Amino acid sequence: MISIGFLCNKTRLLKKEAIDGMTDLVLYVVAPCLIIISFQRSFNPQLLGSLGVAVLIAVVYHLINIGFAHLLVHDSVEKRRRVLRFALVFSNAGFMSIPLQRALLGEKGVFYGAAVIAVFTVVVWSYGLVLMSGDSESINIRQLVFNPGVIGVIIGLLFFVTSVTLPAVVAEPMRTIGELNTPIPMLIIGYYLADARFGDMLKDLRVHFVVFLRLIVVPLILLALILMFGVNEETLVVACVIAASAPAAAMTTMFSAKFGQDTLLSVGIVSYSTVVSIFTMPLVVGLARHLTQ
């Protein structure tokens, strides 16, 4: 699917305006529909407890990333340093993770993946905002609360806790729209990869180091910690590992452009980590599935 997006760019079948519209469609319509539908299940205290475990794992995961970013990622140029650290801390938990969670694990995988997205949103609009802007007063409470991912989780969680079942005339269209969350993001990623220039990235050792930490080291450490503490539910573990092993978040570029950081570096590291993740994610996720079966 990524390769089709790549070809749509090269053949000019899709234009940038169409991709921007598709991006908004996924963020504001498709992903919330998929998240809400994933919560359409009978209330189960054990399942709610597992969701809480997923939230805890997501918090620990981001704390590990933040620690590694400040301990291991350094650069004499501040604008580069901020981008490199942001790329390590935040994974593409929406565009790359949810489609794979849906494809490999079904709606229950998205159910747990939604917990990771909720934590990601809180951390990116607090710590991430301060990291990129350099201003602790820039935290945007409105973006923190009124975010499509968080709103989708809140609505879905309310339905789950109260055992509210949507009528079929509503649920089935939402489920069908939610299924677009696999092909459309992959097309979008392929479209942007067609414009990426990897020459400078391949020469930058710090970029290789950050990508190595983001795609291999941190996911494996998280997997080891999860198993060490006795969490062995396959769907829960694999859903969290998928999110952890995803490439650098697209918001790396969005925030970099907004706050005047090294935008070219941000585009390069997002694109480069995405290409590398095509090879690393199957290995890391496959290991997680093997160890929890």
Buried (B, 14 or more C-beta within 10 A) or exposed (E): BBEEBBBBBEEEEBEEEBBEEBBEBBBBBBBBBBBBBBBBBEEEEEBEEBBEBBBBBBBBBBEBBBEBBEEBBEBEEEBBBBBBBBBBBBBBBBBBBBBBBBEBBEBBBBBBBBBBBBBBBBBBBBBBBBBBBEEEEEBEEEBBEEBBBBBBBBBBBEBBEEEEEBEEEEBEEBBEBBBBBBEBBBBBBBBBBBEBEEEEBEEBEBBBBBBBBBBBBBBBBBBEBBBEEEBEBBBBBBBBBBBBBBBBBBBBBBBBEEBEBBBEBBBBBBBBBBBBBBEBBEBBBEBBBEBBE
